[in-house]
Amino acid sequence: METLKVTINERMALIGLDRGKSNAINSKMLQELNTLLKSIENDDSIAGIILHGKERFFSSGLDLIELFDYNEKEIEEFWILFLDFVKSFVAFKKPSVAAISGHSPAGGCVLALCCDYRVMNEGDFIIGLNEVPVGIIVPDSIFHLYSFWIGQARAYRNLLEGKLFTPHQALEIGLIDELVSPDKLRSRAEKQLLLYQQQDANTWQQSKLNMRKDLINQMGNTSDEVLNSILKQWWSPSTRSILKTIITNLSGNKKNGK
């Protein structure tokens, strides 16, 4: 795999996001994640997963530099792939723990929200959903996923503001479940996954799916209306201008080694 590193340890699959410095999400990463999760779901030798990043980055979100140059067909295919993958991950029946090693805005936060438990490193990091300030329309499925964990009113306000949180703030509102020092991140994630694995597998999995039933249904298949509104805004002059500014800043940071 080009964008992931996978290690199997005591029936745990440790899935490492491994694309560049910041693990920005592109089509290839989504395709590999989707294939891997489907394989793990049908593999009786693997009881659950830990999704992790690398030093200082869980995932910086969508790879705006790559996506900016997609043509109309490519960007439509990407959004369909992204939203379908999120739906599949939400319905993943086995235990999943996110070990958040650093920054996790936007798409990175979405990946973490799909998991059953989130452990995050202490530090000067950000996490949250900031799509609106970037010029990206938030689909209702992402709102439902966000509000599943932190409540509708809070999710509504945070999304419209594009609010990003420090790890301590994220813990306070329930966006993450635990905050640890970097040297304890993996061991704490493994301990939580082991706790899930000690339960009867069928009982645990069916209970998870029962409790997520409404959420899974709300993820649904993205309607043409919603998809078209996302795509229309993506190509609007205002969003292209915002994206170009972000990309210029990102490119400058890369040249400066940040």
Buried (B, 14 or more C-beta within 10 A) or exposed (E): BEBBEBEEEEBBBBBBBBBBBBBBBBBBBBBBBBEBBEEBBEEEEBBBBBBBBBEBBBBBBBBBBBBBEBEEEEBBEBBEBBBBBBBBBBBBBBBBBBBBBBBBBBBBBBBBBBBBBBBBBBBEBBBBBBBBEBBBBBBEBBBBBBBBBBEEEBBEEBBEEBBBBBBEBBBEBEBBBBBBEEEBBBEBBBEBBBEBBEEEBEEBBEEBEEEBEEBBEBBBEBEEEBBEEBBEBBEEEEBBEBBEEBBEEBEEEEEEEE
